[in-house]
Amino acid sequence: MTVSEKEKKSVNLKNRFIQQGMQQGYWTNESKILVAVSGGVDSMVLLDWLLTAQQQMGFALGVVHVDHQLRSSSAQEADFLAKYCQAKQLPFYLEIWPQPVDQGVETAARKFRYQVFDHVMRIEGYDILMTAHHGDDQIETILMKLLRSGQLRTYAGIKALQRFSCGRLIRPLLPFSKEELYQYAATEQIPFFEDYTNKELTIQRNRLRHLVIPQLKKEDPQTLQHFQKFSQQLSWADQFIQQQMNQRIAECIEKLENVFVIPWSVVSSMEQSEQYFFLYAFFDWAFPTTHVAIKEKQIESILTQFAQSKGQWQIDIGRYWVFEKVYEEVRLRKKEKDKESWMTETTKIQLVPNQTIPLSETERIGIYTPEKLAEASIDDSLSVFMHDLWVTPEQTLFVSRRSPGDRIRLTDKLTKKVSRYFIDQKIPSDQRMRSWVIKDNEENLLSLIPFTRSYLSISAETDKIHYILLYKYQKEAIGRRT
């Protein structure tokens, strides 16, 4: 390629950049653009092109640079950029990373950079941040996402435009290849610094950059354009899916205190593909309340349960939440505090007549003679379960959690296992776990709290003492259905 041909190509590249910026609405004459410049070829070419666009459009332009102190030459590079911007009469903002970390350097450095960008934009009044991510960066990012797996939206790679800080983050070099930027810099003698770490093949991104992407471009010179279209299509698909799922969420989810309720009929009517995206959208929507980022394996477990659609089930979501199917509902609810009840599964407490016993922070129980019942305060804010109890003087009553195999006599001739009673009455599993039983010293079950009493408790004989069982509880602690 002759010198004139190279110069013509450089002019065409710059004109293409400026024309694209105007067509996409990346700037106006009133824009105030902050460009992130590392000193590498990408950002130095971007700055050069923006200087030309500034001359044509008249927008304000400033440069921000972060010295990560990870290379011995970083201070020298920062000093060069300061002088370069001074010569171009550009505002220059320098920030030094004070405490580089030993591990997770790339992630920590990126986080610090964008904190600096955000700060400068807000303090100095910039409404646009531009970074120099180019088309090869896009290919690298998509390939890395595919290798690591993830959600559809992450496969889309780098967005050309998104909201950031007090304005927008724009990446105008995505349609351009790294090779084009190098050619322009060489022809126009744009100064830049090479980061030697970009050639270390111990880093996955560098292996893709130097070993994989060149082969892809050999296979098809249009590789960059194909990846750009692929990224755009994925981004559009994700936007469409999110719109559909958000509409579904607005229509069918009931949000209560510490619980989200979805009708099973809604979930079961979906194809598995729709269930998949619905679950991701739902957990994203619930995140401000739950602070739980759902994992792919958890989604897969839920989908497996959906497919079986039998009975009730629970899946832990993080430390504090559980996702469950309870008869005709699917729910995401917050777990009860472990310390709420101080009684264990095997604890038994004797009920002393006319004395109130605390079972937890939200539960009280007692047996009272009719004349003493009025003295047992009934808090209007608590729900009440109560019934008559007739016991002999020899009977001692105890309150405890239910045990496997417990049976309750419902009529003179009908006795059921408590577990079967729960199934027949469609009692949710969390309420079953929190139920109580009253038994006598011979293990006869007299009450299943707060659901029903035993036939054994209602025989009003002259030799029996009449008590009234009073159980007070906060309904939310037991469940919506009680």
WOJODA-V855105 format. One record per pair of residues at least 12 apart in sequence whose ideal C-beta (glycine too) atoms are under 10 Angstrom apart, sorted by the first residue. I is the first residue (numbers start at 1). J is the second residue. Records with the same first field share a line. If there is no record, write none. Layout:
I->J + J
//
This chain:
1->183 + 187
3->187
5->187
6->183 + 184 + 186 + 187 + 188
7->187 + 188
8->187
9->180 + 183 + 184 + 187
10->45 + 180 + 183 + 184 + 185 + 186 + 187 + 188 + 190
11->184 + 187 + 188
12->180 + 184
13->45 + 49 + 176 + 180 + 181 + 183 + 184 + 187 + 188
14->45 + 48 + 49 + 52 + 53 + 184 + 188
15->49 + 52
16->49 + 175 + 176 + 180
17->45 + 46 + 48 + 49 + 50 + 52 + 53 + 172 + 173 + 175 + 176 + 184
18->49 + 50 + 52 + 53 + 56 + 57 + 172
19->53
20->160 + 172 + 173 + 174 + 175 + 176
21->49 + 50 + 53 + 57 + 130 + 170 + 172
22->53 + 56 + 57
24->160 + 161 + 170 + 172
25->161 + 168 + 170
26->50 + 53 + 59 + 128 + 130 + 160 + 161 + 168 + 170 + 171 + 172
27->50 + 53 + 54 + 57 + 58 + 59 + 60 + 61 + 127 + 128 + 130 + 170 + 172
28->57 + 58 + 59 + 127 + 128
29->54 + 56 + 57 + 58 + 59 + 60
30->57 + 58 + 59 + 60 + 127
31->53 + 54 + 57 + 58 + 59 + 60 + 61 + 126 + 127 + 128 + 167 + 168
32->59 + 60 + 61 + 62 + 121 + 124 + 125 + 126 + 127 + 128 + 167
33->50 + 53 + 54 + 57 + 59 + 60 + 61 + 62 + 63 + 126 + 127 + 128 + 129 + 130 + 167 + 168 + 170
34->60 + 61 + 62 + 63 + 64 + 91 + 93 + 117 + 120 + 121 + 124 + 125 + 126 + 127 + 128 + 129 + 130 + 131 + 165 + 167
35->47 + 49 + 50 + 51 + 61 + 62 + 63 + 64 + 65 + 90 + 126 + 128 + 129 + 130 + 131 + 132 + 170 + 172
36->63 + 64 + 65 + 66 + 93 + 113 + 114 + 116 + 117 + 120 + 129 + 130 + 131 + 132 + 133 + 169
37->50 + 63 + 64 + 65 + 66 + 81 + 84 + 85 + 90 + 92 + 130 + 131 + 132 + 192
38->65 + 66 + 67 + 68 + 74 + 77 + 81 + 113 + 131 + 132 + 192 + 193 + 195
39->65 + 67 + 73 + 74 + 76 + 77 + 78 + 80 + 81 + 84 + 191 + 192 + 193 + 194 + 195
40->77 + 132 + 181 + 185 + 192 + 193 + 194 + 195 + 198
41->132 + 134 + 178 + 181 + 182 + 184 + 185 + 186 + 190 + 191 + 192 + 193 + 194 + 195
42->131 + 132 + 133 + 134 + 136 + 137 + 173 + 176 + 178 + 181 + 182 + 185 + 192
43->63 + 65 + 81 + 130 + 131 + 132 + 133 + 173 + 181 + 192
44->81 + 84 + 132 + 181 + 184 + 185 + 190 + 191 + 192 + 193
45->132 + 134 + 173 + 176 + 180 + 181 + 182 + 183 + 184 + 185 + 188 + 190 + 192
46->130 + 131 + 132 + 133 + 134 + 171 + 172 + 173 + 176 + 181
47->61 + 63 + 81 + 84 + 85 + 88 + 90 + 130 + 132 + 190 + 192
48->88 + 184 + 185 + 188 + 190 + 191
49->172 + 173 + 176 + 181 + 184 + 190
50->63 + 90 + 130 + 172
51->88 + 90
53->172
54->88 + 90
59->127 + 128
60->90 + 91 + 124 + 125 + 126 + 127 + 128
61->85 + 88 + 89 + 90 + 91 + 126 + 128 + 130
62->85 + 90 + 91 + 92 + 93 + 120 + 121 + 124 + 125 + 126
63->81 + 82 + 84 + 85 + 88 + 90 + 91 + 92 + 93 + 94 + 120
64->81 + 91 + 92 + 93 + 94 + 95 + 113 + 116 + 117 + 119 + 120 + 121 + 124 + 126 + 129
65->77 + 78 + 80 + 81 + 82 + 85 + 92 + 93 + 94 + 95 + 96 + 113 + 116
66->78 + 93 + 94 + 95 + 96 + 97 + 109 + 110 + 112 + 113 + 114 + 115 + 116 + 117
67->79 + 81 + 94 + 95 + 96 + 97
68->95 + 96 + 97 + 100 + 105 + 108 + 109 + 112 + 113
69->96 + 97 + 98 + 99 + 100
70->97 + 100 + 105 + 109 + 195 + 197
71->193 + 195 + 196 + 197
73->193 + 194 + 195 + 196
74->96 + 97 + 193 + 195
75->96
76->193
77->192 + 193 + 195
78->92 + 94 + 95 + 96
79->94
80->191 + 192 + 193
81->94 + 191 + 193
82->94
84->191
91->120 + 124 + 126
93->116 + 117 + 119 + 120 + 123 + 124 + 126
94->116
95->112 + 113 + 115 + 116 + 117 + 119 + 120
96->116
97->109 + 112 + 113 + 116
98->112
99->112
100->112
106->203 + 205
113->131
114->129 + 131 + 164 + 165 + 169
115->165
117->129 + 131 + 164 + 165 + 169
118->164 + 165 + 166 + 169
119->165
120->165
121->164 + 165 + 166 + 167 + 168 + 169
122->165 + 166 + 167
125->166 + 167
126->165 + 166 + 167
127->165 + 166 + 167 + 168
128->161 + 164 + 165 + 167 + 168 + 169 + 170
129->164 + 165 + 166 + 167 + 168 + 169 + 170 + 171
130->168 + 169 + 170 + 171 + 172 + 173
131->158 + 164 + 169 + 170 + 171 + 172 + 173
132->171 + 172 + 173 + 174 + 176 + 181
133->157 + 158 + 159 + 160 + 171 + 172 + 173 + 174
134->158 + 171 + 172 + 173 + 174 + 175 + 176 + 177 + 178 + 179 + 180 + 181 + 224
135->158 + 173 + 174 + 175 + 176 + 177 + 178 + 179 + 180 + 181 + 223 + 224 + 225 + 227 + 228 + 231
136->173 + 174 + 176 + 177 + 178 + 179 + 180 + 181 + 208 + 209 + 213 + 214 + 217 + 223 + 224 + 227
137->157 + 158 + 171 + 173 + 174 + 178 + 205 + 209
138->156 + 157 + 158 + 159 + 160 + 171 + 173 + 174 + 175 + 177 + 224 + 227 + 228 + 230 + 231
139->157 + 158 + 177 + 178 + 208 + 209 + 212 + 213 + 216 + 217 + 223 + 224 + 226 + 227 + 228 + 230 + 231
140->157 + 158 + 178 + 204 + 205 + 206 + 207 + 208 + 209 + 212 + 213 + 227
141->154 + 155 + 156 + 157 + 158 + 205 + 208 + 227 + 231
142->154 + 155 + 156 + 157 + 158 + 208 + 227 + 228 + 230 + 231 + 234
143->157 + 204 + 205 + 208 + 209 + 212 + 213 + 216 + 227
144->157 + 204 + 205 + 208
145->157 + 234
147->204 + 208
148->204
149->296
150->296
151->238 + 276 + 277 + 280 + 284 + 294 + 296 + 299
152->234 + 235 + 237 + 238 + 241 + 242 + 276 + 277 + 280
153->234 + 235 + 237 + 238 + 239 + 241 + 242 + 280 + 284
154->234 + 238
155->230 + 231 + 234 + 235 + 237 + 238
156->230 + 231 + 232 + 233 + 234 + 235 + 236 + 237 + 238 + 239
157->174 + 227 + 228 + 230 + 231 + 232 + 234 + 235
158->171 + 174 + 231
159->171 + 174 + 231 + 232 + 235
160->172 + 173 + 174 + 175 + 228 + 231 + 232 + 235
161->174
174->224 + 227 + 228 + 231 + 232
175->224 + 225 + 228
176->224
177->213 + 217 + 223 + 224 + 225
178->209 + 213 + 224
179->214 + 217 + 224
180->224
198->210
213->227
238->277
241->273 + 274 + 276 + 277 + 278 + 280 + 281
242->277 + 280 + 281 + 284
243->281
244->274 + 277 + 278 + 281
245->274 + 277 + 278 + 279 + 280 + 281 + 282 + 284 + 285
246->281 + 282 + 284 + 285
247->281
248->262 + 266 + 270 + 274 + 277 + 278 + 281 + 282
249->262 + 278 + 281 + 282 + 284 + 285 + 286
250->285
251->266
252->265 + 266 + 267 + 278 + 282
253->266 + 278 + 282 + 285 + 286 + 330 + 332
254->329 + 331
255->285 + 286 + 289 + 332
256->331 + 333 + 476 + 480
257->333 + 334 + 476 + 480
258->289 + 290 + 320 + 321 + 332 + 333 + 334 + 335 + 336 + 476
259->321 + 322 + 329 + 331 + 332 + 333 + 334 + 476 + 479 + 480
260->282 + 283 + 285 + 286 + 289 + 290 + 321 + 323 + 330 + 331 + 332 + 333 + 334
261->326 + 329 + 330 + 331 + 332 + 333 + 480
262->278 + 279 + 282 + 323 + 325 + 329 + 330 + 331 + 332
263->328 + 329 + 330
264->306 + 309 + 325 + 326 + 327 + 328 + 329 + 330 + 331
265->328 + 329
266->278 + 329 + 330
267->279 + 302 + 306 + 309 + 325 + 329 + 330
268->306 + 309 + 328 + 330
270->306
272->303 + 306 + 307
275->299 + 302 + 303 + 306 + 307
276->296 + 299 + 300 + 302 + 303 + 306
277->299
279->294 + 298 + 299 + 300 + 302 + 303 + 306 + 323 + 330
280->294 + 296 + 299
282->294 + 323 + 330 + 332
283->295 + 298 + 299 + 302 + 317 + 321 + 323 + 332
286->317 + 321 + 332
289->321 + 332 + 334
290->317 + 318 + 320 + 321 + 332 + 334
291->318 + 320 + 321
292->317 + 318 + 319 + 320 + 321 + 323 + 332
293->317 + 318
294->317 + 318 + 323
295->317 + 318
298->315 + 316 + 317 + 318 + 323
301->313 + 315 + 316 + 317 + 323
302->315 + 317 + 323 + 325 + 330
305->323 + 324 + 325 + 330
306->325 + 330
308->325
309->325
310->325
311->325 + 327 + 423 + 429
312->324 + 325 + 326 + 327 + 423 + 426 + 427 + 428 + 429 + 430 + 432
313->325 + 326 + 330 + 429
314->326 + 331 + 333 + 335 + 429 + 430
315->332
316->335
317->332 + 333 + 335
318->335
319->335
320->333 + 334 + 335 + 336 + 337
321->333 + 334 + 335
322->334 + 335 + 336 + 430
324->428 + 429 + 430
325->428 + 429
326->426 + 427 + 428 + 429 + 430 + 431 + 479 + 480 + 481
327->426 + 427 + 428 + 429 + 481
328->426
329->428 + 480 + 481
331->428 + 430 + 480
333->430 + 479 + 480
335->430
336->360 + 362 + 430 + 433 + 434 + 476 + 477 + 478
337->360 + 361 + 477
339->360 + 361
340->359 + 360 + 361 + 362 + 363 + 434 + 477
341->358 + 359 + 360 + 361 + 362 + 363 + 401 + 434 + 436 + 477
342->358 + 359 + 360 + 361
343->358 + 359 + 360 + 363 + 399 + 400 + 401 + 436
344->400 + 401
345->400 + 401 + 402 + 403 + 433
346->400 + 401 + 403
347->359 + 398 + 399 + 400 + 401
348->398 + 399 + 400 + 401 + 437 + 439
349->365 + 397 + 398 + 399 + 400
350->396 + 397 + 398 + 399 + 441
351->365 + 366 + 367 + 389 + 391 + 396 + 397 + 398 + 399 + 438 + 467 + 469
352->366 + 367 + 396 + 397
353->366 + 367 + 368 + 369 + 372 + 391 + 397 + 465 + 467
354->366 + 367 + 368 + 369 + 371 + 372 + 373 + 375 + 376 + 467
355->367 + 368 + 372 + 376
356->368 + 375 + 376 + 377 + 470 + 472
357->399
359->399 + 401 + 434 + 436 + 449 + 471 + 472 + 473
360->434 + 473 + 474 + 477
361->474 + 477
362->382 + 383 + 472 + 473 + 474 + 475 + 476 + 477 + 478
363->382 + 434 + 436 + 449 + 450 + 471 + 472 + 473 + 474 + 477 + 478
364->376 + 377 + 378 + 379 + 382 + 470 + 471 + 472 + 473
365->385 + 399 + 436 + 438 + 447 + 449 + 450 + 469 + 470 + 471 + 472 + 473
366->399 + 467 + 468 + 469 + 470 + 471 + 472
367->389 + 391 + 397 + 399 + 438 + 447 + 465 + 467 + 468 + 469 + 470
368->386 + 389 + 467 + 468 + 469 + 470
369->465 + 466 + 467 + 468
370->388 + 466 + 467 + 468
372->467 + 468
373->386 + 467 + 468 + 470
376->468 + 470 + 472
377->472
378->470 + 472
379->472 + 474
381->472 + 474 + 475
382->471 + 472 + 473 + 474 + 475 + 477
383->450 + 471 + 472 + 473 + 474 + 475 + 476 + 477 + 478 + 482
384->450 + 470 + 471 + 472 + 473
385->436 + 447 + 448 + 449 + 450 + 451 + 452 + 453 + 469 + 470 + 471 + 472 + 473 + 478 + 482
386->447 + 449 + 450 + 453 + 468 + 469 + 470 + 471 + 472
387->446 + 447 + 449 + 452 + 453 + 454 + 457 + 458 + 467 + 468 + 469 + 470 + 471
388->453 + 457 + 458 + 460 + 466 + 467 + 468 + 469
389->438 + 446 + 447 + 453 + 454 + 456 + 457 + 458 + 464 + 465 + 466 + 467 + 468 + 469
390->446 + 456 + 457 + 458 + 459 + 460 + 461 + 463 + 464 + 465 + 466 + 467
391->438 + 440 + 444 + 446 + 456 + 457 + 459 + 464 + 465 + 466 + 467
392->440 + 461 + 463 + 464 + 465
393->463 + 464 + 465
394->440 + 441 + 442
395->439 + 440 + 441 + 442 + 444 + 446 + 464 + 465
396->439 + 440 + 441 + 442
397->438 + 439 + 440 + 441 + 444 + 446 + 447 + 457 + 467 + 469
398->437 + 438 + 439 + 440 + 441 + 443 + 446
399->436 + 437 + 438 + 439 + 447 + 449 + 469 + 471
400->436 + 437 + 438 + 439
401->433 + 434 + 435 + 436 + 437
402->418 + 419 + 422 + 432 + 433 + 435 + 436 + 437 + 439 + 445 + 448 + 449
403->418 + 437 + 439 + 443 + 445
404->417 + 418 + 419
405->417 + 418 + 419
406->418 + 419 + 421 + 437 + 439 + 443 + 445 + 448
407->419 + 420 + 421 + 443 + 444 + 445 + 454
408->420 + 421 + 437 + 444 + 445 + 446 + 447 + 448 + 451 + 452 + 453 + 454 + 455 + 456
409->444 + 445 + 446 + 453 + 454 + 455 + 456 + 457
410->448 + 452 + 453 + 454 + 455
411->455
412->455 + 459
413->455
414->455
415->445 + 454 + 455
418->432 + 435 + 437 + 445 + 448 + 451 + 452
419->432
421->448 + 451 + 452
422->435 + 448 + 451
425->451 + 452 + 481
426->481
427->448 + 451 + 479 + 481 + 482
428->478 + 479 + 480 + 481 + 482
429->479
430->478 + 479
431->450 + 451 + 478 + 479 + 480 + 481 + 482
432->451 + 479
434->449 + 450 + 473 + 477 + 478 + 479 + 482
435->448 + 449 + 450 + 451 + 478 + 482
436->448 + 449 + 450 + 451 + 471 + 473
437->449 + 454
438->453 + 454 + 457 + 469 + 471
439->454
440->456 + 457
444->456 + 457
445->457
446->458 + 469
447->469 + 471
449->469 + 471 + 473 + 478
450->471 + 472 + 473 + 475 + 478 + 479 + 482
451->478 + 482
453->469
457->469
//
